[in-house]
Amino acid sequence: MTTWADVLTQVMDEHRWTQADLARRAGMSANTVSNIMRGLTSPSPRSLERLADAAGLPVGELYRRHSSDPDVAPVAPHEGAAAPPRTDDDSGVRARAESTMAAHYLQQLQNLLDMMPEEPRLVIVADAKRRALQWLMDDEMGAPKKGATG
């Protein structure tokens, strides 16, 4: 898997931007971009939206580049667009991007759980499985989604 630093370096190279240029265009602090570039933090979904908009790319393209999935075709930057149009033909890339981001967060969660004592970890995992199954059943039945505490 490609790192977020690799993805952002590629974007900056395409536009001949520095980290400061990228941060300014994305409306983010230079420190935040620097931390992402050094691998100290992962970008939030909102940060990725800002970075994609700055580069004139659909956010799904950043996820595609991060996942290095050869089955997903690259998306060309929009000429001079500060906020690229979002279209339905971007939905496949977006769905795969959401799946990639979910896998990333699940891995982070697994790493945290691995550091916990066994008993509380089992309770947390059982509760998470119950909630996930309920969410999937609601989704298949077309029921409205409940909140995270639902």
ZADO-1210 file (C-alpha; in nm, 4 decimals, padded with zeros to 6 digits):
<atoms>
<atom x="00.0000" y="00.0000" z="00.0000" code="MET" pos="1"/>
<atom x="00.1206" y="00.3483" z="-00.0843" code="THR" pos="2"/>
<atom x="00.1598" y="00.5934" z="00.2044" code="THR" pos="3"/>
<atom x="-00.0303" y="00.9211" z="00.2278" code="TRP" pos="4"/>
<atom x="00.3084" y="01.0966" z="00.2011" code="ALA" pos="5"/>
<atom x="00.3645" y="00.9232" z="-00.1353" code="ASP" pos="6"/>
<atom x="00.0190" y="01.0298" z="-00.2548" code="VAL" pos="7"/>
<atom x="00.0686" y="01.3920" z="-00.1489" code="LEU" pos="8"/>
<atom x="00.4209" y="01.4008" z="-00.2947" code="THR" pos="9"/>
<atom x="00.2782" y="01.2850" z="-00.6261" code="GLN" pos="10"/>
<atom x="00.0088" y="01.5566" z="-00.6120" code="VAL" pos="11"/>
<atom x="00.2656" y="01.8232" z="-00.5242" code="MET" pos="12"/>
<atom x="00.4960" y="01.7063" z="-00.8061" code="ASP" pos="13"/>
<atom x="00.2087" y="01.7174" z="-01.0570" code="GLU" pos="14"/>
<atom x="00.1356" y="02.0787" z="-00.9638" code="HIS" pos="15"/>
<atom x="00.4940" y="02.1810" z="-00.8810" code="ARG" pos="16"/>
<atom x="00.3831" y="02.2771" z="-00.5304" code="TRP" pos="17"/>
<atom x="00.5687" y="02.2819" z="-00.2032" code="THR" pos="18"/>
<atom x="00.4135" y="02.1515" z="00.1174" code="GLN" pos="19"/>
<atom x="00.3365" y="02.5127" z="00.2081" code="ALA" pos="20"/>
<atom x="00.1598" y="02.5630" z="-00.1273" code="ASP" pos="21"/>
<atom x="-00.0509" y="02.2504" z="-00.0747" code="LEU" pos="22"/>
<atom x="-00.1399" y="02.3502" z="00.2804" code="ALA" pos="23"/>
<atom x="-00.2392" y="02.7031" z="00.1753" code="ARG" pos="24"/>
<atom x="-00.4484" y="02.5854" z="-00.1197" code="ARG" pos="25"/>
<atom x="-00.6218" y="02.3229" z="00.0977" code="ALA" pos="26"/>
<atom x="-00.6881" y="02.5703" z="00.3790" code="GLY" pos="27"/>
<atom x="-00.4853" y="02.3599" z="00.6209" code="MET" pos="28"/>
<atom x="-00.1943" y="02.4414" z="00.8470" code="SER" pos="29"/>
<atom x="00.1542" y="02.3706" z="00.7167" code="ALA" pos="30"/>
<atom x="00.2119" y="02.1732" z="01.0380" code="ASN" pos="31"/>
<atom x="-00.0798" y="01.9393" z="00.9618" code="THR" pos="32"/>
<atom x="00.0466" y="01.8697" z="00.6093" code="VAL" pos="33"/>
<atom x="00.3984" y="01.8199" z="00.7464" code="SER" pos="34"/>
<atom x="00.2722" y="01.5683" z="01.0037" code="ASN" pos="35"/>
<atom x="00.0924" y="01.3728" z="00.7304" code="ILE" pos="36"/>
<atom x="00.4041" y="01.3823" z="00.5124" code="MET" pos="37"/>
<atom x="00.6211" y="01.2506" z="00.7973" code="ARG" pos="38"/>
<atom x="00.3720" y="00.9733" z="00.8757" code="GLY" pos="39"/>
<atom x="00.2974" y="01.1090" z="01.2224" code="LEU" pos="40"/>
<atom x="-00.0738" y="01.1236" z="01.1494" code="THR" pos="41"/>
<atom x="-00.3198" y="01.0028" z="00.8891" code="SER" pos="42"/>
<atom x="-00.5390" y="01.2587" z="00.7148" code="PRO" pos="43"/>
<atom x="-00.8999" y="01.2760" z="00.8291" code="SER" pos="44"/>
<atom x="-01.1736" y="01.2293" z="00.5691" code="PRO" pos="45"/>
<atom x="-01.2347" y="01.6074" z="00.5836" code="ARG" pos="46"/>
<atom x="-00.8631" y="01.6775" z="00.5296" code="SER" pos="47"/>
<atom x="-00.8634" y="01.4442" z="00.2301" code="LEU" pos="48"/>
<atom x="-01.1612" y="01.6329" z="00.0844" code="GLU" pos="49"/>
<atom x="-00.9714" y="01.9605" z="00.1243" code="ARG" pos="50"/>
<atom x="-00.6543" y="01.8179" z="-00.0295" code="LEU" pos="51"/>
<atom x="-00.8479" y="01.6704" z="-00.3215" code="ALA" pos="52"/>
<atom x="-01.0313" y="01.9976" z="-00.3837" code="ASP" pos="53"/>
<atom x="-00.7018" y="02.1876" z="-00.3772" code="ALA" pos="54"/>
<atom x="-00.5561" y="01.9506" z="-00.6369" code="ALA" pos="55"/>
<atom x="-00.8692" y="01.9548" z="-00.8523" code="GLY" pos="56"/>
<atom x="-00.9265" y="01.5821" z="-00.8009" code="LEU" pos="57"/>
<atom x="-01.2215" y="01.3806" z="-00.6759" code="PRO" pos="58"/>
<atom x="-01.1466" y="01.2605" z="-00.3234" code="VAL" pos="59"/>
<atom x="-01.1828" y="00.9041" z="-00.4477" code="GLY" pos="60"/>
<atom x="-00.8734" y="00.9541" z="-00.6617" code="GLU" pos="61"/>
<atom x="-00.6617" y="01.0188" z="-00.3518" code="LEU" pos="62"/>
<atom x="-00.7966" y="00.6996" z="-00.1956" code="TYR" pos="63"/>
<atom x="-00.7319" y="00.5116" z="-00.5204" code="ARG" pos="64"/>
<atom x="-00.3726" y="00.6285" z="-00.5256" code="ARG" pos="65"/>
<atom x="-00.3341" y="00.5345" z="-00.1593" code="HIS" pos="66"/>
<atom x="-00.4745" y="00.1855" z="-00.2130" code="SER" pos="67"/>
<atom x="-00.2642" y="00.1290" z="-00.5273" code="SER" pos="68"/>
<atom x="-00.5512" y="-00.0786" z="-00.6635" code="ASP" pos="69"/>
<atom x="-00.4764" y="-00.1647" z="-01.0285" code="PRO" pos="70"/>
<atom x="-00.8456" y="-00.2356" z="-01.0965" code="ASP" pos="71"/>
<atom x="-00.9429" y="00.1271" z="-01.0460" code="VAL" pos="72"/>
<atom x="-00.8598" y="00.3610" z="-01.3319" code="ALA" pos="73"/>
<atom x="-00.6860" y="00.6905" z="-01.2476" code="PRO" pos="74"/>
<atom x="-00.8803" y="01.0127" z="-01.2634" code="VAL" pos="75"/>
<atom x="-00.7212" y="01.3109" z="-01.4351" code="ALA" pos="76"/>
<atom x="-00.7098" y="01.6464" z="-01.2524" code="PRO" pos="77"/>
<atom x="-00.9707" y="01.9018" z="-01.3496" code="HIS" pos="78"/>
<atom x="-00.8061" y="02.1955" z="-01.5230" code="GLU" pos="79"/>
<atom x="-00.7911" y="02.4910" z="-01.2863" code="GLY" pos="80"/>
<atom x="-01.0790" y="02.3670" z="-01.0740" code="ALA" pos="81"/>
<atom x="-01.0635" y="02.4613" z="-00.7095" code="ALA" pos="82"/>
<atom x="-01.3637" y="02.2420" z="-00.6322" code="ALA" pos="83"/>
<atom x="-01.4086" y="01.9657" z="-00.8921" code="PRO" pos="84"/>
<atom x="-01.7584" y="01.8601" z="-00.9859" code="PRO" pos="85"/>
<atom x="-01.8824" y="01.5472" z="-00.8117" code="ARG" pos="86"/>
<atom x="-02.0479" y="01.3118" z="-01.0565" code="THR" pos="87"/>
<atom x="-02.2185" y="00.9746" z="-01.0345" code="ASP" pos="88"/>
<atom x="-01.9487" y="00.8150" z="-01.2493" code="ASP" pos="89"/>
<atom x="-01.7160" y="00.8805" z="-00.9544" code="ASP" pos="90"/>
<atom x="-01.9265" y="00.6501" z="-00.7339" code="SER" pos="91"/>
<atom x="-01.7287" y="00.3312" z="-00.8015" code="GLY" pos="92"/>
<atom x="-01.4033" y="00.4973" z="-00.7048" code="VAL" pos="93"/>
<atom x="-01.5696" y="00.6580" z="-00.4032" code="ARG" pos="94"/>
<atom x="-01.7141" y="00.3234" z="-00.2874" code="ALA" pos="95"/>
<atom x="-01.3744" y="00.1582" z="-00.3142" code="ARG" pos="96"/>
<atom x="-01.2148" y="00.4577" z="-00.1395" code="ALA" pos="97"/>
<atom x="-01.4600" y="00.4283" z="00.1489" code="GLU" pos="98"/>
<atom x="-01.3827" y="00.0579" z="00.1726" code="SER" pos="99"/>
<atom x="-01.0085" y="00.1302" z="00.1794" code="THR" pos="100"/>
<atom x="-01.0507" y="00.3938" z="00.4494" code="MET" pos="101"/>
<atom x="-01.2698" y="00.1563" z="00.6534" code="ALA" pos="102"/>
<atom x="-01.0000" y="-00.1114" z="00.6302" code="ALA" pos="103"/>
<atom x="-00.7412" y="00.1434" z="00.7461" code="HIS" pos="104"/>
<atom x="-00.9502" y="00.2402" z="01.0495" code="TYR" pos="105"/>
<atom x="-01.0232" y="-00.1247" z="01.1294" code="LEU" pos="106"/>
<atom x="-00.6493" y="-00.1959" z="01.1287" code="GLN" pos="107"/>
<atom x="-00.5895" y="00.0957" z="01.3657" code="GLN" pos="108"/>
<atom x="-00.8669" y="-00.0344" z="01.5912" code="LEU" pos="109"/>
<atom x="-00.7172" y="-00.3840" z="01.5844" code="GLN" pos="110"/>
<atom x="-00.3788" y="-00.2419" z="01.6854" code="ASN" pos="111"/>
<atom x="-00.5406" y="-00.0667" z="01.9835" code="LEU" pos="112"/>
<atom x="-00.7343" y="-00.3768" z="02.0840" code="LEU" pos="113"/>
<atom x="-00.4177" y="-00.5866" z="02.0686" code="ASP" pos="114"/>
<atom x="-00.2698" y="-00.3673" z="02.3421" code="MET" pos="115"/>
<atom x="-00.5653" y="-00.4210" z="02.5784" code="MET" pos="116"/>
<atom x="-00.6068" y="-00.6942" z="02.8403" code="PRO" pos="117"/>
<atom x="-00.8148" y="-00.9868" z="02.7125" code="GLU" pos="118"/>
<atom x="-01.1370" y="-00.9489" z="02.9154" code="GLU" pos="119"/>
<atom x="-01.2306" y="-00.5890" z="02.8221" code="PRO" pos="120"/>
<atom x="-01.1139" y="-00.6548" z="02.4654" code="ARG" pos="121"/>
<atom x="-01.3612" y="-00.9439" z="02.4292" code="LEU" pos="122"/>
<atom x="-01.6485" y="-00.7270" z="02.5550" code="VAL" pos="123"/>
<atom x="-01.5605" y="-00.4458" z="02.3120" code="ILE" pos="124"/>
<atom x="-01.5262" y="-00.6834" z="02.0154" code="VAL" pos="125"/>
<atom x="-01.8581" y="-00.8573" z="02.0949" code="ALA" pos="126"/>
<atom x="-02.0361" y="-00.5219" z="02.1145" code="ASP" pos="127"/>
<atom x="-01.8781" y="-00.4041" z="01.7884" code="ALA" pos="128"/>
<atom x="-01.9844" y="-00.7232" z="01.6102" code="LYS" pos="129"/>
<atom x="-02.3404" y="-00.6861" z="01.7403" code="ARG" pos="130"/>
<atom x="-02.3570" y="-00.3262" z="01.6188" code="ARG" pos="131"/>
<atom x="-02.2066" y="-00.4127" z="01.2799" code="ALA" pos="132"/>
<atom x="-02.4550" y="-00.6948" z="01.2255" code="LEU" pos="133"/>
<atom x="-02.7440" y="-00.4678" z="01.3228" code="GLN" pos="134"/>
<atom x="-02.6184" y="-00.2009" z="01.0831" code="TRP" pos="135"/>
<atom x="-02.5943" y="-00.4542" z="00.7990" code="LEU" pos="136"/>
<atom x="-02.9429" y="-00.5909" z="00.8692" code="MET" pos="137"/>
<atom x="-03.0871" y="-00.2381" z="00.8801" code="ASP" pos="138"/>
<atom x="-02.9093" y="-00.1591" z="00.5538" code="ASP" pos="139"/>
<atom x="-03.0521" y="-00.4650" z="00.3764" code="GLU" pos="140"/>
<atom x="-03.4022" y="-00.3846" z="00.5012" code="MET" pos="141"/>
<atom x="-03.3711" y="-00.0191" z="00.4002" code="GLY" pos="142"/>
<atom x="-03.4170" y="00.0980" z="00.7588" code="ALA" pos="143"/>
<atom x="-03.2780" y="00.4385" z="00.8518" code="PRO" pos="144"/>
<atom x="-02.9353" y="00.4225" z="01.0144" code="LYS" pos="145"/>
<atom x="-02.9166" y="00.4623" z="01.3873" code="LYS" pos="146"/>
<atom x="-02.6515" y="00.6743" z="01.5538" code="GLY" pos="147"/>
<atom x="-02.3264" y="00.5242" z="01.6783" code="ALA" pos="148"/>
<atom x="-02.4783" y="00.4749" z="02.0222" code="THR" pos="149"/>
<atom x="-02.8018" y="00.3294" z="01.8783" code="GLY" pos="150"/>
</atoms>
